[in-house]
Amino acid sequence: MDRGYDSQDHYVTTHGHHEHGFASSQQMTNDVGVTIGDLGMSMGLGPVPNVQAVQAKLRPGAKKLEFVFTGMGKGQSQSQTPEMYGKKQREALTEIARANKVDFTTHSTVGVYGLAGMDQQGNFSKTHKDYSLQEVKRAIEFAADVAKGGPVVVHTGEFQRPIVDAEWNTTEEEPHFAGKFKMYEDEEERAAWRVVDTRTGAVQVEARKNRHVSRPIWNYAEQEYFDFDGQKKGITHFDDKGRPIDERGFLIYVDYFGKRIESEVRVPKYDDEAGHFKSEQLTWEDLKYEANQMTLEAREMWRKWKDGEISKEKLLESRWGRFIEAESDNHIKVRPEEAYLIATLETNAANSRGWSHYYGAGFSESVDLLKKLEKAYEVYKKIEDTIDHEEKWQLLRQVPQRFSDLIPPEAKYPTAIIKEQIREAKGRMSQAQEAAASQWAQAEEARETIRHIESAETYAFREACDAYALAAMTAFRQTEKLKEMGQLKRPLQIAMENLFPESYGSHPTELIELVQGSRHRFAKMLQENLGLSEDKARERAHEHITATFDMGHVNMWRKYWRADPHKTIEQNDKEFNEWSVHKLGQMIDAGVIGHIHIDDNYGYHDDHLAAGEGNAPIREMVKLLKEKNYKGSLIIEPGADYTTDVTGFHTVMKTWRHFGAPVYGKGSGISPPGATWNQVGYGWFGQNQTPYFTFGSYSPSEDWTLWSGVPLE
């Protein structure tokens, strides 16, 4: 097929190679501003079996093709991996692209769901993280060899999180859309957050809003107290619950003698009337307050370290040592789920310390008793050794038996009795020693765990940004290699794709955060490892890390949209469509979008319908991309049509029709206009080979037309 359906004058030159952008307005033949040549298609390697099949896919007509790898690890026939293509096959694909003037993009294995390292149990594993990262790296190397650059798509989905309480769903920055998403009824009460141990990445607890946590009521100052410096002070400020706070907002904890103490060593309040210590049930709102108090403490300790008031070791030994890498105190925040686990661990630690003190007291008593018994043994031993044998019977003492009513008492010498008492004392001492030591160790372990707990969300976000930055470093090095060889078409990019709504990274705001966080981490790597300046590092980070916006995936948020019962179905659908287009605009303005996937669905599952066959506002989104001068690839992703239609390429033709694109003919304005895809879409177009009668003889008449009925240009 002739490929002259958009002209060379709108190509954008990048690194000496033409990059297909949008055509000029004079070339537009539809209402959104794209031509057939702007639209590429994806192909899954596996379902597309080999190089010959790839070549056959070019015949229907496409200027951009995206290779999608469906396998992980060792590849198989239906689940291919980059390393199944050797040097000769990679070179063949490169030659195909050169001969057909086609640009390739790459999609790393669809089996990767984020790079934070989350396994099937919800834990975060460094091994799992590295395994996923290796899969992305092998796709980058393939893209370097075959595509000579371009985006390498990576699925996000770093961790599961609630929707109803997500910051983007409760923010006041967009009041029109605030609170519009909800995963299920009662999510407000049943939402759960995971907390991990940063030493292992293992989930320690799943904090739920409807599960309260018990803990002691702490001893607060009542009227007057002695401050840390020993000065006597009065209470002047109170919080909403009437608890004493200082001018900075810190709660004022005191010991039983009225002296102020740090929160880490606070003591429970004793109820004199009830004769026991008091406790309470913390609700989620209470935990939010606790988290705010902890945030104040963490920020103050971080500032003291920055100001040189405390050492780095002092900060690291505290429970807030994990914030040492924070760039400012505003980046320090303790979350309610962390406060949930801290409250539980503090209670456990207090219980262990109490038993340790109890057993420790018994140990001291056992030691004193053992000393007395050993001294008594020496005294009686001397007496027994010096007394006359015939008089020795007078030393015998009756020893009561356990079952005295059945067994008569037994007579023993004092040394024998004392020996038994010494053995029992040593046993009690060993028991007290082991019990006290183990209980104290448990208390210390709880304290150590507190130092290493973190919300799964912040931990996974940091791990993900680190992994994407490492992948970007591979893209950076491969780009430099291609540049040296004079083969670079465009820089290699890590293009993070929004995936399913249930996982982090799928919401447009989250994807912006993920791209920006990864860019920041990568820029730091470039400065620290390669010595790049801050400005140059930021520039390269922006160049090598970007986002893939999938129109079908964002449409799946529709199933969680909270419809207004006072509006019609059409009105609610329109409002959701406005949200979708609005969020796309935000991503473009944030400078994170570098790649586009076009597919459709009905808002429930990722069925990959052709554009216009579902209810996603694809036309409006493409129009916005055009208006905002987007220059990247637009890749159509076939799916359902492989089964429900003749071929997957019919998805491409349906998309052409959706945008009103003609074939490559032109009308005179007097004669009837040429045929479009509306007439020929289900003819021979889309087949791997043309019919034998397409051209007829070598010398057709002057008025012949192509077999499709489209006039010859």
C-alpha positions in Angstrom: 0.0 0.0 0.0 1.2 3.5 -0.8 2.1 5.3 2.4 1.7 8.8 1.2 -1.2 9.7 3.4 0.6 12.4 5.2 3.4 14.5 3.9 6.9 15.0 5.0 6.5 18.7 5.8 5.2 18.0 9.3 7.9 15.6 10.4 9.7 16.7 13.5 13.5 16.2 13.4 15.0 14.5 16.5 18.6 13.4 16.6 18.7 13.4 12.8 15.7 11.2 12.3 12.1 12.1 11.4 9.6 11.7 14.2 6.0 11.5 13.1 3.9 14.3 14.7 0.6 15.8 13.8 0.0 17.1 10.3 -0.8 20.7 9.6 -4.3 22.0 9.6 -4.3 22.0 5.7 -3.9 18.2 5.8 -6.6 17.6 8.3 -9.5 15.6 6.9 -11.4 15.1 10.2 -12.5 17.0 13.3 -9.7 16.0 15.7 -6.6 16.8 13.7 -5.0 13.5 13.0 -4.3 11.5 9.8 -4.0 7.8 9.2 -0.2 8.2 9.3 -0.3 9.5 12.9 -1.8 6.3 14.2 0.2 3.2 14.9 -0.8 -0.2 16.2 0.5 -2.7 18.7 1.2 -6.4 18.2 1.7 -9.1 20.8 4.8 -11.1 20.1 3.7 -14.7 20.6 0.3 -14.3 19.0 2.4 -12.8 16.2 4.8 -15.7 15.9 7.9 -14.5 14.0 9.7 -11.9 11.9 7.8 -12.9 8.8 4.5 -12.4 10.6 5.7 -9.0 11.7 6.5 -8.1 8.2 3.0 -9.2 7.0 1.4 -6.9 9.6 3.0 -3.9 7.8 1.2 -4.6 4.5 -2.3 -3.2 5.5 -0.6 0.1 6.4 0.9 1.6 9.5 3.8 3.9 10.2 4.3 3.0 13.8 4.3 -0.5 15.3 4.6 -1.4 19.0 6.2 -4.7 19.9 4.4 -6.1 23.0 6.1 -8.9 24.9 3.8 -11.3 26.6 6.3 -13.6 28.3 8.5 -13.4 31.4 11.6 -15.4 32.2 12.3 -18.1 29.7 10.1 -17.4 26.6 7.6 -19.8 25.0 5.9 -19.9 21.6 2.8 -18.0 22.8 4.6 -15.9 25.4 7.6 -14.5 23.8 10.4 -12.5 25.4 13.0 -10.1 24.0 15.8 -12.6 24.2 14.0 -15.1 21.9 15.1 -12.7 19.1 18.7 -13.2 18.3 21.1 -10.8 16.4 20.1 -11.8 12.9 16.4 -11.5 13.7 16.9 -8.2 15.4 18.8 -7.0 12.4 16.0 -8.2 10.1 13.4 -6.2 12.0 15.6 -3.2 11.8 15.9 -3.6 8.0 12.1 -4.0 7.8 11.6 -0.7 9.6 14.1 1.0 7.3 12.6 -0.4 4.1 9.1 0.4 5.1 9.8 3.7 6.7 8.2 2.4 9.9 9.0 3.5 13.5 9.0 0.8 16.2 8.1 1.3 19.9 8.4 -1.3 22.6 6.2 -2.7 25.4 8.0 -4.6 28.1 6.3 -7.8 29.3 2.7 -7.4 30.2 3.4 -9.7 33.2 5.1 -6.8 35.1 2.8 -4.9 37.4 4.9 -2.1 38.8 8.5 -2.2 40.0 8.0 -1.7 43.8 8.5 -5.5 44.2 5.1 -6.4 45.6 4.6 -10.2 45.5 1.3 -12.2 45.3 1.0 -12.1 49.1 1.2 -8.3 49.2 4.7 -8.3 50.7 7.5 -6.3 49.1 10.6 -8.3 48.1 13.9 -7.0 46.8 14.2 -10.2 44.8 10.8 -9.7 43.2 11.7 -6.0 42.5 15.0 -7.0 40.8 13.3 -9.8 38.8 10.8 -7.3 37.4 13.5 -4.7 36.8 15.5 -7.3 34.8 12.5 -7.9 32.5 12.3 -4.2 31.8 16.0 -4.0 31.1 15.9 -6.7 28.5 13.1 -4.9 26.7 15.2 -1.7 26.8 18.1 -3.5 25.1 15.8 -5.0 22.5 14.4 -1.5 21.8 18.0 -0.2 21.4 18.9 -2.9 18.9 15.6 -2.9 16.9 13.8 0.4 17.3 17.0 2.4 17.8 15.3 4.4 20.6 11.8 5.4 21.6 9.5 4.6 24.5 9.6 1.3 26.4 6.2 0.9 28.0 6.1 -0.5 31.6 2.9 -1.3 33.5 2.5 0.4 36.8 0.5 -1.0 39.7 2.9 -0.6 42.6 0.6 -1.5 45.5 -3.1 -1.8 46.4 -4.7 1.1 48.2 -8.1 2.4 49.1 -9.8 4.7 46.7 -12.4 6.6 48.8 -9.7 8.1 51.1 -7.0 8.7 48.5 -5.7 12.3 48.7 -6.7 13.0 45.1 -10.3 11.9 46.0 -10.6 14.2 49.0 -8.6 17.2 47.9 -10.2 20.7 47.8 -8.1 21.7 44.8 -10.8 20.2 42.5 -14.0 20.5 44.6 -16.1 19.6 41.5 -14.6 16.1 41.4 -13.8 15.6 45.1 -15.3 12.4 46.5 -16.5 11.2 43.1 -14.9 7.7 43.4 -15.7 4.8 45.7 -14.8 1.2 45.3 -17.6 -0.4 47.2 -20.3 0.4 49.8 -18.9 1.1 53.3 -15.4 1.6 51.9 -15.1 4.6 54.2 -15.3 2.3 57.2 -13.7 -0.9 55.8 -10.8 0.7 54.0 -7.4 -0.9 54.9 -3.8 0.3 54.8 -0.8 -2.0 55.1 2.3 -1.3 57.2 5.6 -3.0 56.4 8.9 -3.6 58.2 11.5 -1.8 56.1 14.1 -4.3 57.0 12.3 -7.1 55.1 9.5 -5.4 53.2 7.1 -7.9 54.8 3.6 -6.6 55.8 3.3 -6.4 59.6 -0.3 -5.4 59.9 -3.3 -4.3 57.9 -4.8 -1.4 59.6 -8.6 -1.0 59.0 -10.6 2.0 59.8 -13.4 0.0 61.5 -10.9 -1.9 63.8 -10.0 0.0 67.0 -6.8 -0.5 68.9 -6.6 -0.7 72.7 -3.9 1.1 74.7 -3.4 2.7 78.1 -4.5 6.2 78.8 -1.3 8.1 79.3 -0.5 10.3 82.4 -0.9 13.9 81.4 -0.1 17.1 83.4 -3.2 18.3 85.1 -2.5 21.8 86.5 1.2 22.3 87.0 4.2 20.3 86.1 8.0 20.4 86.1 9.4 21.0 82.5 12.4 19.2 81.1 14.7 21.9 82.6 13.2 21.5 86.0 11.2 24.8 85.9 7.7 24.7 87.3 5.0 25.6 84.7 1.3 25.9 84.5 -1.1 24.6 81.8 -2.1 27.3 79.3 -3.2 25.4 76.2 -5.5 22.5 75.6 -6.4 20.4 72.6 -10.0 19.6 71.4 -10.3 16.8 74.0 -9.1 19.0 76.9 -5.6 17.5 77.0 -2.7 19.8 77.9 -0.4 20.9 75.1 2.5 23.3 75.0 2.8 26.3 72.7 4.2 24.1 69.9 1.2 21.8 70.0 2.9 18.9 71.8 1.0 16.9 74.4 2.5 17.2 77.9 3.2 13.8 79.4 4.4 13.6 83.0 5.6 10.8 85.3 3.9 10.0 88.6 5.9 12.8 90.3 4.7 15.5 88.0 7.9 15.8 85.9 7.5 16.1 82.1 8.8 13.1 80.1 9.2 12.3 76.4 6.3 10.5 74.6 8.5 7.5 74.0 8.7 6.8 77.8 5.2 8.0 78.7 3.5 6.1 81.6 -0.1 4.9 82.0 -2.6 6.7 84.2 -3.6 4.9 87.4 -7.2 5.0 88.5 -7.2 5.2 92.3 -10.9 4.6 92.7 -11.0 1.6 90.4 -7.6 0.3 91.6 -6.2 -0.3 88.2 -4.6 1.5 85.2 -6.9 3.1 82.7 -7.1 2.2 79.0 -9.0 3.4 75.9 -10.0 2.3 72.4 -8.5 4.4 69.7 -10.6 5.2 66.7 -9.2 6.1 63.2 -9.7 9.8 64.1 -7.7 9.2 67.3 -5.0 7.6 65.2 -4.9 10.6 62.9 -4.3 12.8 65.9 -1.6 10.5 67.1 0.0 10.6 63.7 0.0 14.4 63.7 1.7 14.4 67.2 4.3 12.0 65.9 4.8 14.1 62.8 5.6 17.1 65.1 8.1 15.0 67.0 9.8 13.7 63.9 10.1 17.1 62.3 11.5 18.6 65.5 14.1 15.9 65.8 15.0 16.2 62.1 15.5 20.0 62.5 17.6 19.5 65.6 19.9 17.2 63.6 20.0 19.6 60.7 20.9 22.4 63.2 23.6 20.3 64.8 21.9 20.0 68.2 21.9 16.2 68.0 24.2 13.8 66.2 23.3 11.7 63.2 23.6 8.6 65.3 21.1 10.1 67.8 18.6 10.6 65.0 19.1 7.1 63.6 18.7 5.5 67.0 15.4 7.2 67.5 12.1 6.0 66.1 12.3 8.7 63.4 15.6 7.7 61.9 13.9 6.7 58.7 13.3 10.3 57.8 17.0 11.1 57.7 16.9 11.4 53.9 14.0 13.9 53.9 14.8 17.0 51.9 12.9 19.2 54.3 10.7 18.9 57.4 7.6 19.4 55.2 8.4 16.0 53.6 8.1 14.3 56.9 4.7 12.9 57.7 3.7 10.0 60.0 0.5 8.3 58.7 -2.4 7.0 60.8 -1.7 3.3 59.8 1.8 3.8 61.2 0.4 5.2 64.4 -1.9 2.2 64.5 1.0 -0.3 64.6 3.1 1.9 66.9 0.2 2.0 69.5 0.0 -1.8 69.3 3.8 -2.3 69.6 4.0 0.2 72.5 1.4 -1.8 74.4 3.2 -5.0 73.7 6.5 -3.5 74.8 5.0 -2.1 78.0 3.6 -5.6 78.8 6.9 -7.2 78.2 8.8 -4.6 80.3 6.3 -5.2 83.1 6.8 -9.0 83.1 10.6 -8.4 82.9 10.5 -6.2 86.0 8.4 -8.8 87.8 10.7 -11.7 86.9 13.7 -9.5 87.5 12.5 -8.9 91.1 12.1 -12.6 91.6 15.6 -13.1 90.3 17.1 -10.8 92.9 15.2 -12.6 95.7 16.5 -15.9 94.4 20.0 -14.6 94.4 19.7 -13.4 98.0 18.2 -16.7 99.1 20.9 -18.7 97.3 23.6 -16.8 99.2 21.9 -17.5 102.5 21.5 -21.1 101.7 25.1 -21.6 100.7 26.3 -20.0 103.9 23.9 -22.1 105.9 25.2 -25.2 104.1 28.7 -24.4 105.1 27.7 -24.0 108.7 25.8 -27.2 108.9 28.5 -29.0 107.0 31.0 -28.2 109.7 28.6 -29.2 112.4 27.9 -32.5 110.7 31.6 -33.2 110.2 32.6 -32.5 113.8 29.7 -34.0 115.8 30.1 -37.5 117.3 28.6 -40.2 115.1 26.4 -41.5 117.8 25.0 -38.1 118.5 24.5 -37.2 114.8 21.0 -38.6 114.8 19.9 -35.6 116.8 20.5 -33.4 113.7 17.9 -35.3 111.6 14.9 -33.3 110.6 11.6 -34.6 109.4 10.9 -33.5 105.8 7.2 -33.2 105.0 6.2 -35.2 101.9 4.0 -33.9 99.2 1.3 -36.5 99.9 1.7 -36.6 103.7 -1.5 -38.6 104.2 -0.2 -41.4 102.1 3.6 -41.4 102.6 5.2 -41.1 106.1 7.6 -38.2 106.7 11.3 -38.7 105.8 14.2 -37.7 108.1 17.2 -35.9 106.5 20.3 -34.2 107.7 20.3 -30.3 107.4 22.9 -30.4 104.6 20.7 -32.7 102.5 17.7 -30.4 103.0 19.7 -27.3 102.2 21.1 -28.9 99.1 17.6 -29.5 97.8 16.7 -25.9 98.7 19.8 -24.7 96.9 18.8 -26.7 93.8 15.3 -25.2 93.9 16.6 -21.7 94.4 18.9 -22.1 91.4 16.0 -23.3 89.4 13.9 -20.4 90.3 16.8 -18.1 89.7 17.3 -19.5 86.2 13.6 -19.3 85.5 13.5 -15.7 86.6 16.7 -14.9 84.6 15.5 -16.5 81.4 12.0 -15.0 81.7 13.1 -11.5 82.6 15.8 -11.5 79.8 13.4 -12.8 77.2 10.6 -10.4 78.1 13.1 -7.5 78.0 14.3 -8.7 74.7 10.8 -8.7 73.4 10.3 -5.1 74.6 13.5 -4.1 72.8 12.4 -5.9 69.7 9.1 -4.0 69.7 11.1 -0.8 70.1 13.4 -1.7 67.3 10.4 -2.6 65.1 8.9 0.8 65.7 12.1 2.3 64.3 11.6 0.3 61.0 7.9 0.4 60.4 6.5 2.4 57.5 3.3 2.7 55.5 3.3 0.3 52.6 2.3 3.3 50.4 5.4 5.5 51.1 7.7 2.5 51.2 6.5 1.1 47.9 6.6 4.5 46.3 10.2 5.0 47.2 11.1 1.5 46.0 9.3 2.0 42.8 11.0 5.4 42.1 14.3 3.8 42.7 13.6 0.9 40.3 12.3 3.2 37.5 15.4 5.3 38.0 17.6 2.2 37.6 15.7 1.3 34.5 16.2 4.8 33.2 19.9 4.5 33.8 19.9 1.5 31.4 18.0 3.6 28.9 20.5 6.4 29.3 23.5 4.2 28.7 21.9 2.5 25.7 21.0 5.9 24.3 24.6 7.1 24.6 25.8 3.9 22.9 23.5 4.4 20.0 24.5 8.1 19.8 28.2 7.1 19.5 27.3 4.6 16.7 25.3 7.2 14.8 22.2 5.0 15.0 20.1 6.9 17.5 16.6 7.9 16.2 15.4 9.2 19.5 16.3 8.8 23.2 15.1 5.6 24.9 12.5 6.3 27.5 10.8 4.5 30.4 7.2 5.1 29.7 5.1 4.2 32.7 1.5 3.1 31.8 -1.6 3.7 33.9 -3.1 0.3 34.5 -6.0 -0.9 36.6 -7.8 1.4 39.1 -7.3 -1.0 42.0 -3.6 -0.3 42.2 -1.4 2.8 42.6 -0.2 4.4 39.4 -3.5 4.0 37.6 -5.0 7.4 38.6 -3.6 10.3 36.5 -2.5 12.2 39.7 -0.7 9.1 40.9 1.0 8.7 37.6 2.2 12.3 37.7 3.6 11.7 41.1 5.3 8.5 40.0 7.0 10.0 37.0 8.1 13.1 38.9 9.4 11.0 41.8 11.3 8.7 39.5 12.8 11.6 37.6 13.9 13.2 40.9 15.6 9.9 42.0 17.2 9.4 38.6 18.6 13.0 38.6 20.1 12.3 41.9 21.7 9.1 40.5 23.2 11.0 37.5 24.6 13.7 39.8 26.1 11.2 42.3 27.3 8.5 39.9 28.2 10.5 36.7 28.9 13.9 38.1 26.3 15.7 36.0 25.2 19.2 37.0 21.8 19.6 38.6 20.3 21.2 35.6 21.7 18.7 33.1 20.6 15.8 35.3 17.1 17.1 35.5 17.1 17.5 31.7 18.2 13.9 31.1 15.7 12.6 33.7 12.9 14.4 31.9 14.2 12.9 28.6 14.4 9.3 29.7 11.4 9.0 32.1 7.9 9.7 30.8 4.3 8.3 31.0 2.1 6.2 28.7 -1.5 7.3 28.9 -3.9 4.5 28.1 -7.3 5.8 27.2 -9.1 2.5 27.8 -7.4 2.1 31.2 -8.5 5.5 32.5 -12.0 4.7 31.3 -12.2 1.8 33.7 -12.4 4.3 36.5 -16.0 4.7 35.3 -17.1 1.7 37.3 -16.1 3.4 40.6 -17.7 6.8 39.6 -20.3 7.9 42.1 -23.2 9.0 40.0 -25.4 11.8 41.1 -28.8 10.3 41.6 -30.4 13.6 40.7 -28.9 13.5 37.2 -29.7 11.4 34.2 -27.4 8.6 33.0 -26.3 10.8 30.1 -25.5 13.7 32.4 -23.4 11.5 34.7 -21.6 9.9 31.7 -20.8 13.4 30.4 -19.5 14.5 33.8 -17.2 11.4 33.9 -16.0 12.1 30.4 -15.2 15.7 31.4 -13.2 14.3 34.3 -11.2 12.0 32.0 -10.3 14.8 29.5 -9.5 17.2 32.4 -7.1 14.7 34.0 -5.4 14.1 30.6 -5.0 17.9 30.3 -3.4 18.0 33.8 -0.9 15.3 32.7 0.0 17.2 29.6 0.5 20.4 31.5 2.7 18.6 34.0 5.0 17.5 31.2 4.8 13.8 31.9 3.1 12.3 28.8 5.3 10.9 26.1 3.3 8.0 24.6 -0.4 7.2 24.0 -2.4 4.0 23.8 -5.8 4.1 22.1 -8.3 1.5 23.0 -11.9 1.4 24.2 -14.2 -0.4 26.6 -17.4 0.0 28.6 -15.7 1.1 31.8 -15.5 -2.3 33.5 -12.6 -4.3 32.0 -9.7 -3.9 29.7 -11.4 -5.5 26.6 -9.4 -3.4 24.0 -12.3 -2.5 21.7 -11.7 -0.2 18.8 -12.1 3.5 19.4 -15.7 4.5 19.3 -16.9 0.9 20.0 -17.1 1.6 23.8 -17.9 4.7 25.8 -14.5 6.2 26.4 -14.3 9.9 25.2 -11.4 9.0 22.9 -12.3 11.6 20.2 -12.2 14.4 22.9 -9.0 13.2 24.3 -7.2 13.0 21.0 -8.5 16.4 20.1 -7.1 17.8 23.4 -3.7 16.2 22.6 -3.7 18.0 19.2 -4.7 21.3 20.8 -1.8 21.0 23.3 0.7 20.2 20.5 1.4 16.6 21.5 4.1 15.1 19.3 4.5 11.5 20.5 3.2 8.3 19.2 -0.5 7.3 19.1 -0.7 3.5 19.3 -3.9 1.6 18.6 -4.1 -1.5 20.7 -6.3 -4.3 19.1 -7.8 -6.9 21.4 -11.3 -8.1 21.1 -11.4 -7.9 17.3 -8.9 -10.8 17.1 -11.9 -12.9 18.3 -15.0 -11.0 17.4 -14.0 -9.7 14.0 -12.0 -10.9 11.0 -8.6 -9.7 12.2 -7.1 -7.5 14.8 -6.3 -5.0 12.1 -10.0 -4.3 11.9 -9.5 -2.4 15.2 -7.2 -0.1 13.3 -9.6 0.4 10.5 -12.5 1.1 12.9 -10.3 3.7 14.6 -9.6 5.3 11.2 -13.3 5.4 10.6 -14.0 6.8 14.1 -11.8 9.8 13.2 -13.4 10.2 9.8 -10.1 9.5 8.0 -10.3 8.8 4.2 -8.2 6.3 2.3 -5.5 8.1 0.3 -7.6 9.4 -2.6 -8.7 12.9 -3.3 -11.7 14.3 -5.0 -11.9 17.1 -7.6 -14.8 18.8 -6.0 -16.9 18.2 -9.1 -16.9 14.4 -9.3 -18.2 12.3 -6.4 -15.7 12.0 -3.6 -13.5 9.0 -3.4 -14.4 6.0 -1.3 -13.4 5.9 2.4 -12.9 3.2 5.0 -16.6 3.2 5.6 -17.0 1.5 2.2 -13.8 -0.6 2.0 -13.1 -1.4 5.7 -14.4 -5.0 5.4 -12.9 -5.7 1.9 -9.5 -7.0 1.4 -7.9 -4.4 3.5 -6.5 -5.9 6.7 -5.5 -9.2 5.0 -1.9 -10.3 4.8 -2.0 -10.7 1.0 -3.8 -8.8 -1.8 -6.1 -10.6 -4.2 -4.6 -11.8 -7.5 -6.8 -9.5 -9.6 -5.8 -6.3 -7.8 -3.8 -4.8 -10.7 -4.9 -6.8 -13.7 -2.6 -6.3 -16.7 0.5 -4.3 -16.5 -1.0 -1.6 -18.8 -4.4 -0.7 -17.4 -6.6 1.9 -19.1 -6.4 5.5 -18.2 -9.6 5.4 -16.2 -8.9 2.4 -14.1 -9.3 2.5 -10.3 -7.8 0.3 -7.5 -9.7 -2.8 -6.6 -11.0 -1.0 -3.5 -12.8 1.5 -5.7 -10.5 4.4 -4.6 -9.4 6.6 -7.5 -5.7 6.5 -8.5 -3.8 9.6 -7.3 
